[in-house]
């Protein structure tokens, strides 16, 4: 992997290559990544030949993802695309190792109203900092609203995101520890702490290949539900694009494999609060593939 080229994609100078692993470096790499390489699952939905005869926005017609580092580097760095969690965090994990960080991937389980999902729906990175031998969780692949700062694996210790919003990690002890891990990421929203996902066990990229396949093909597991895009503005705001794969009336998944409309939104930080809260300042509806491509290119830098 060409680390200098990766840094260039992040807008960071090659002089960083000689830097020793540290919390400051970890923060710098994560925040640059979030502001330059978007979360996007277009490859799940848009075919290689993305022209549509009726100019409708395709759904669930893309090729299957590949988690090899060569393929991910080609896509995210050389082709200047984004990716979804398994792609983004797998490649970022490789970058951290290239800098000398001791790091491992950790499968994550999304929260529900009654607990946590039974299947792996996400992946985060665990980093061991050499200064005090402490473990930190870092994530560049949450599709909107994830922590924009490394979080120390220490009970109740809060971290602040790019806009000052609060996150923390809590420990959990139950019968699922050996299967799902014993740590939970929480976000402060609507005056209370909300659970986001559970993690803690270690894994490799090859361990995630089947999970990544299911996440790309099963509507129950995430990405096939619709097109989702997210990019941080580096100061607490963000831009998003979403096209739902569900019927707006009855909520069932569309079977015609196209979506009627996509929505681009621009959000700015609500500086009056330390909660996860942004104010929508722009909303644009697009109903054709060609107009969607224009938004993806001009706003996210993604050319399909």
C-alpha positions in Angstrom: 0.0 0.0 0.0 1.3 3.4 -1.0 1.0 5.3 2.3 2.1 8.6 0.8 -0.7 8.4 -1.8 -3.2 7.6 1.0 -2.1 10.7 2.9 -2.5 12.8 -0.2 -6.0 11.5 -0.6 -6.7 12.7 3.0 -5.2 16.1 2.2 -2.3 15.5 4.7 1.4 16.2 4.1 3.9 13.4 3.4 6.0 14.7 6.3 3.6 12.8 8.6 5.1 9.6 7.4 7.9 9.8 10.0 5.5 10.4 12.9 5.4 8.0 15.8 2.0 6.5 16.9 0.2 8.9 19.3 -3.3 10.0 20.2 -2.8 13.3 18.4 -1.8 11.5 15.2 -4.7 9.1 15.6 -7.1 12.0 15.9 -5.6 13.8 12.9 -5.9 10.7 10.7 -9.4 9.9 11.7 -10.8 13.5 11.3 -9.1 13.9 7.9 -10.5 10.6 6.8 -14.1 11.6 7.8 -13.8 14.9 6.0 -12.4 13.6 2.7 -13.5 10.0 2.1 -17.3 9.7 2.3 -19.4 6.9 3.6 -21.3 5.7 0.5 -22.9 2.4 -0.5 -23.4 3.3 -4.2 -21.4 0.2 -5.3 -24.1 -1.9 -3.8 -26.8 -0.3 -5.9 -25.2 1.2 -9.1 -24.1 -1.3 -11.8 -20.7 -1.0 -13.5 -22.4 0.4 -16.5 -24.5 3.0 -14.6 -26.5 4.4 -17.5 -30.2 3.8 -17.0 -32.5 3.7 -20.0 -35.3 5.5 -18.2 -32.9 7.6 -16.0 -34.3 6.1 -12.8 -32.1 5.7 -9.7 -31.1 2.0 -9.6 -31.4 -0.1 -6.4 -29.5 -3.3 -5.5 -27.9 -3.7 -8.9 -24.2 -3.2 -8.1 -21.3 -5.7 -8.0 -20.4 -7.5 -4.8 -17.8 -5.8 -2.6 -14.3 -7.1 -2.2 -12.4 -6.6 1.1 -8.9 -7.2 -0.2 -6.5 -4.3 0.5 -5.6 -4.0 -3.2 -9.2 -3.7 -4.2 -10.0 -1.2 -1.4 -7.0 0.9 -2.2 -7.9 1.0 -5.9 -11.5 2.1 -5.0 -11.1 4.5 -2.2 -7.7 6.0 -2.9 -7.0 5.7 -6.6 -10.5 6.0 -7.9 -11.5 8.5 -5.2 -14.6 6.7 -4.2 -16.0 6.2 -0.7 -17.3 3.0 0.9 -19.4 1.6 3.7 -18.2 0.5 7.1 -16.5 -2.8 6.3 -14.6 -1.1 3.4 -13.7 2.1 5.1 -12.5 0.7 8.4 -10.6 -2.2 6.8 -8.5 0.1 4.7 -8.1 2.7 7.6 -6.9 -0.2 9.8 -4.2 -0.9 7.3 -3.1 2.7 7.3 -2.8 2.7 11.1 -0.7 -0.4 10.9 1.5 1.3 8.3 2.1 4.1 10.8 3.2 1.6 13.4 0.0 1.5 15.5 -1.0 -1.8 17.2 -4.5 -2.1 15.9 -7.2 -4.7 15.3 -10.7 -4.8 13.8 -13.6 -5.5 16.1 -17.1 -6.7 14.9 -19.9 -4.5 16.1 -23.6 -5.1 16.7 -26.1 -2.3 16.2 -28.5 -1.4 19.0 -32.3 -2.0 19.0 -35.2 -0.9 21.2 -34.7 -4.2 23.2 -31.0 -4.7 23.1 -28.6 -5.5 20.3 -29.0 -7.1 16.9 -27.9 -10.8 16.7 -25.8 -10.3 13.6 -22.7 -8.3 12.8 -23.8 -5.0 11.2 -20.7 -2.9 11.6 -17.0 -3.0 12.4 -14.8 -0.7 14.4 -11.0 -0.4 15.0 -9.3 -0.9 18.4 -5.9 0.8 18.8 -3.4 0.2 21.6 -1.5 3.4 22.3 2.1 2.8 23.3 2.4 5.7 25.7 0.2 4.3 28.5 -0.8 0.9 26.9 -4.5 2.0 26.7 -7.0 0.8 24.2 -9.0 3.2 22.1 -11.9 2.7 19.7 -11.8 4.6 16.4 -14.4 4.5 13.6 -14.4 6.1 10.1 -17.3 4.0 8.8 -20.4 4.9 10.7 -22.9 6.1 8.1 -23.9 9.3 9.8 -23.6 10.4 13.4 -20.7 8.3 14.5 -18.0 9.4 16.8 -15.5 11.8 15.1 -12.9 11.3 17.8 -11.1 8.2 19.3 -12.8 6.9 22.4 -10.8 5.4 25.2 -12.0 2.0 26.5 -12.6 3.3 30.0 -15.9 3.2 31.8 -17.9 6.5 31.4 -15.0 8.5 30.0 -16.5 11.1 27.5 -15.0 12.1 24.2 -15.8 15.2 22.2 -16.6 15.1 18.5 -15.6 17.7 15.9 -18.5 19.9 16.9 -18.1 19.4 20.6 -20.8 16.7 20.7 -20.4 14.0 23.4 -19.7 10.3 23.1 -18.6 7.7 25.6 -17.9 4.0 26.0 -19.6 1.9 28.7 -18.9 -1.6 29.7 -21.6 -4.3 29.7 -21.7 -7.6 31.5 -24.1 -10.3 30.3 -24.3 -13.7 28.7 -23.4 -12.2 25.3 -19.9 -11.0 26.2 -18.1 -13.8 24.5 -20.1 -13.4 21.3 -20.6 -9.6 21.0 -18.0 -8.1 23.3 -18.4 -6.1 26.5 -18.2 -2.5 25.4 -21.0 -0.1 24.1 -20.6 3.2 22.2 -23.1 5.8 23.3 -24.0 9.2 21.9 -25.6 12.1 23.9 -28.8 13.0 22.1 -32.2 14.4 23.1 -30.9 14.9 26.7 -30.0 11.3 27.2 -27.3 8.8 26.4 -28.3 6.5 23.4 -26.6 3.2 22.7 -25.2 2.9 19.1 -23.4 -0.4 18.9 -21.7 -3.1 20.9 -18.1 -4.3 20.3 -15.0 -5.6 21.9 -13.9 -8.9 20.3 -11.0 -9.0 17.8 -11.1 -10.2 14.2 -9.4 -9.9 10.9 -10.6 -8.6 7.5 -11.0 -12.2 6.3 -13.3 -13.0 9.2 -15.6 -10.3 7.9 -16.0 -11.4 4.3 -19.2 -13.4 4.7 -20.7 -10.6 6.9 -19.8 -8.0 4.3 -21.5 -10.2 1.6 -24.6 -10.4 3.7 -24.6 -6.7 4.5 -24.5 -6.0 0.8 -27.2 -8.5 -0.3 -29.7 -8.8 2.5 -32.2 -5.9 3.1 -32.5 -7.1 6.7 -28.8 -6.3 7.3 -28.4 -2.8 6.0 -26.9 -1.6 2.8 -29.6 -2.9 0.3 -32.3 -0.9 2.2 -31.4 2.2 0.2 -28.6 4.5 -1.0 -26.8 6.3 1.9 -24.0 8.9 1.8 -22.4 10.9 4.5 -19.4 13.3 4.6 -18.2 15.4 7.5 -17.4 19.1 6.9 -14.6 18.9 9.5 -16.3 21.3 12.0 -19.3 19.4 13.2 -21.6 19.7 10.2 -22.2 17.3 7.4 -23.7 16.6 4.0 -25.9 13.6 3.3 -27.7 11.8 0.4 -30.4 9.2 0.9 -32.7 7.3 -1.3 -35.0 4.9 0.5 -35.5 1.4 -0.8 -38.9 1.2 1.0 -42.3 2.1 -0.3 -43.2 5.4 1.3 -46.8 4.2 1.9 -46.6 0.7 3.3 -42.9 0.5 4.3 -42.2 -2.7 2.4 -39.0 -3.0 0.3 -39.5 -1.9 -3.3 -39.4 -4.8 -5.8 -38.8 -2.8 -9.0 -35.2 -2.1 -8.1 -35.4 1.6 -8.7 -36.2 4.5 -6.3 -38.5 7.4 -7.2 -36.5 10.1 -5.4 -33.3 10.8 -3.6 -32.7 13.6 -1.1 -29.5 15.7 -0.6 -29.2 17.6 2.6 -26.7 20.0 4.1 -26.4 20.3 7.9 -24.6 22.8 10.0 -23.6 22.4 13.6 -25.9 23.6 16.3 -23.4 25.4 18.4 -25.9 26.1 21.2 -25.7 22.5 22.4 -23.2 19.8 23.2 -25.6 17.1 22.0 -25.5 15.4 18.7 -27.6 18.0 16.9 -27.3 19.6 13.5 -29.6 22.0 11.7 -30.7 21.2 8.2 -29.9 24.3 6.0 -30.5 22.9 2.6 -32.6 20.1 1.1 -32.7 19.1 -2.6 -34.8 16.3 -4.1 -33.5 14.6 -7.2 -35.6 12.1 -9.2 -33.2 10.9 -11.9 -29.9 9.1 -12.1 -28.3 11.9 -14.1 -29.2 14.6 -11.6 -28.1 12.3 -8.7 -24.7 11.8 -10.4 -24.3 15.6 -10.6 -24.9 15.8 -6.8 -22.6 12.9 -6.0 -19.8 14.6 -8.1 -20.2 18.2 -7.0 -20.9 17.6 -3.3 -19.1 14.3 -2.5 -16.4 14.2 -5.2 -17.8 10.8 -6.4 -17.8 10.1 -10.1 -19.9 7.1 -11.2 
